[in-house]
Amino acid sequence: MTAPTQLSPRPVIVTCAVTGGAAFKPGSAVPVTPQQIARQSIDAARAGAAIVHIHVRDPASGAAAGHLNLYREVVDRIRADGVDVVINLTTGIIGKDISGPLSFLRRVKPEAAACNAGTLNHLKIKDRGEWAWPPMVFDNPVAKIEQFLAVMNELHIHPEFECFDVGIVRSVSHIWS
């Protein structure tokens, strides 16, 4: 009999997105209020997450939201707790107008922020073969990425490159070199 294989002692970084970015089933355990999102983010940090990736939700509907006051409240609650965690805000937005996410970055000044580094078809199919939402293009052309990176650089926010395929990894290596 051989001894069990030891895991490598290399460090691991755990990122937790307590709400995720997509739709969820009503009645699920996904937090929706700023208080719930902050509480679960704090709990994740205490359980070992080094980074919390924040997507806010409309407290009434649970739908993904982009309101500055919601981001501010979640981040203020996490910081007030004093837990040692890197706060990473989502910046994902469809369309050319990125003023909303840029205002979140300027007002909240997280340690990190998502930088969606490429375009993709954002599709999801339900179990029955129906679209979960209308097919849409999550557009992230190079000019949009460069605008986000300029503000992140100005504010000393670390970009977290979200890569959905190998082509996007190549784009990051070119843009970020």
matplotlib code that plots the C-alpha trace (Angstrom):
import matplotlib.pyplot as plt

x = [0.0, 1.3, 1.0, -1.6, -0.3, 0.5, -1.0, 1.5, 2.1, 1.7, -0.6, -4.1, -6.3, -10.0, -12.4, -16.1, -18.9, -21.7, -24.5, -23.0, -23.7, -26.6, -30.3, -31.3, -34.4, -36.8, -36.6, -32.9, -30.4, -28.7, -28.4, -30.2, -30.1, -26.9, -27.0, -27.2, -24.5, -22.2, -22.9, -22.2, -19.1, -17.8, -18.6, -16.8, -13.7, -13.8, -14.0, -10.9, -11.8, -9.1, -11.3, -15.0, -16.3, -19.3, -22.4, -25.3, -29.0, -32.2, -33.5, -37.1, -36.7, -33.3, -32.4, -28.8, -28.6, -26.1, -26.9, -24.0, -25.8, -26.1, -22.4, -21.5, -23.6, -22.2, -18.6, -19.1, -20.5, -17.6, -15.0, -16.7, -16.5, -12.7, -12.4, -9.2, -10.5, -9.8, -13.0, -13.5, -16.4, -17.9, -17.8, -19.7, -22.0, -23.5, -23.2, -20.8, -21.8, -19.6, -20.2, -22.1, -19.3, -16.7, -18.6, -18.7, -14.9, -14.3, -16.6, -16.0, -12.3, -12.1, -8.8, -9.7, -12.3, -13.3, -12.0, -14.0, -11.3, -13.2, -16.6, -18.8, -22.3, -23.9, -26.3, -28.0, -30.4, -32.9, -33.3, -36.2, -34.1, -35.5, -33.5, -33.1, -33.0, -32.9, -29.5, -27.2, -23.7, -21.6, -19.6, -16.1, -14.1, -10.5, -11.5, -13.9, -11.3, -8.7, -11.1, -11.6, -7.9, -7.1, -9.4, -8.2, -4.6, -5.5, -7.2, -4.6, -7.2, -5.9, -7.7, -9.1, -9.2, -12.2, -11.4, -14.1, -12.0, -8.4, -8.8, -9.5, -6.4, -4.4, -6.1, -5.1, -1.5, -1.4, -3.3, -1.6, 2.0]
y = [0.0, 3.5, 6.6, 9.1, 11.9, 15.1, 18.3, 20.9, 23.6, 26.3, 29.2, 29.3, 32.3, 31.8, 34.3, 34.2, 35.9, 35.4, 36.5, 35.6, 37.7, 35.9, 35.3, 32.8, 31.0, 32.8, 31.4, 30.4, 31.3, 34.0, 37.2, 40.2, 43.1, 45.1, 43.7, 40.1, 40.5, 42.2, 39.6, 36.6, 38.3, 38.8, 35.2, 34.0, 36.0, 34.5, 31.1, 31.7, 33.7, 36.2, 38.1, 38.9, 39.7, 42.0, 42.0, 44.0, 43.1, 45.0, 44.3, 44.2, 41.9, 40.2, 41.1, 42.3, 46.0, 48.8, 51.4, 53.2, 53.5, 49.7, 49.2, 51.8, 50.3, 46.7, 47.9, 50.2, 47.3, 45.0, 47.6, 48.6, 45.0, 45.1, 41.7, 41.2, 40.7, 42.2, 43.8, 43.3, 45.1, 43.8, 46.3, 44.1, 46.2, 45.8, 48.8, 51.6, 53.8, 52.7, 55.8, 53.8, 51.3, 54.1, 56.1, 53.0, 52.7, 56.4, 56.6, 53.2, 52.7, 48.9, 47.1, 45.3, 45.4, 43.1, 43.8, 41.8, 41.5, 40.3, 40.0, 36.9, 35.7, 35.7, 32.7, 30.4, 27.6, 26.2, 22.5, 22.3, 23.8, 27.3, 30.5, 31.6, 35.2, 36.6, 35.9, 38.9, 40.0, 41.0, 43.6, 44.4, 45.8, 46.9, 50.6, 49.8, 47.7, 50.5, 53.0, 50.7, 50.1, 53.8, 54.6, 51.5, 52.6, 56.2, 55.0, 52.2, 49.5, 46.1, 44.7, 41.2, 39.9, 37.8, 35.4, 33.3, 31.7, 31.3, 34.2, 36.5, 35.3, 36.3, 39.7, 40.3, 39.4, 41.9, 44.7, 44.3, 43.9]
z = [0.0, -0.9, 1.3, 0.2, -2.1, -0.3, -1.7, -2.8, -0.1, -2.7, -1.6, -2.8, -3.2, -2.6, -4.2, -3.2, -5.2, -2.7, -5.1, -8.5, -11.5, -13.1, -12.3, -9.6, -8.6, -6.3, -2.7, -3.1, -0.4, -2.5, -0.5, -2.0, 0.5, 1.2, 4.8, 3.6, 0.9, 3.4, 6.1, 3.8, 2.4, 6.0, 6.8, 3.6, 4.7, 8.1, 6.5, 4.5, 1.4, 0.5, -1.9, -2.1, -5.6, -5.1, -7.3, -5.8, -6.1, -6.1, -2.6, -3.8, -6.8, -6.3, -9.9, -10.6, -9.9, -10.5, -7.9, -6.3, -2.9, -2.8, -3.6, -1.1, 1.7, 1.1, 1.1, 4.1, 6.1, 5.2, 6.0, 9.2, 10.4, 10.1, 8.4, 6.4, 2.8, -0.6, -2.0, -5.7, -7.4, -10.6, -13.5, -16.1, -18.1, -21.6, -23.9, -24.4, -21.4, -18.5, -16.4, -13.8, -13.0, -13.2, -10.6, -8.3, -8.6, -7.9, -4.9, -3.3, -4.2, -3.9, -3.7, -6.9, -9.7, -12.5, -15.9, -18.4, -21.1, -24.1, -25.8, -25.6, -26.3, -22.8, -23.1, -20.7, -21.4, -18.8, -18.2, -20.7, -23.5, -23.3, -23.1, -19.5, -20.8, -24.3, -26.0, -25.7, -26.5, -23.5, -25.4, -24.1, -27.0, -26.5, -26.2, -23.3, -21.6, -21.9, -20.4, -17.3, -17.0, -17.2, -14.2, -12.3, -12.8, -11.7, -8.5, -7.8, -8.1, -9.2, -12.2, -11.9, -15.5, -16.2, -19.0, -20.5, -23.2, -24.4, -26.8, -23.9, -22.1, -25.2, -25.2, -21.6, -22.4, -25.2, -23.4, -20.0, -21.3]

ax = plt.figure().add_subplot(projection="3d")
ax.plot(x, y, z, "-o")
ax.set_aspect("equal")
plt.show()
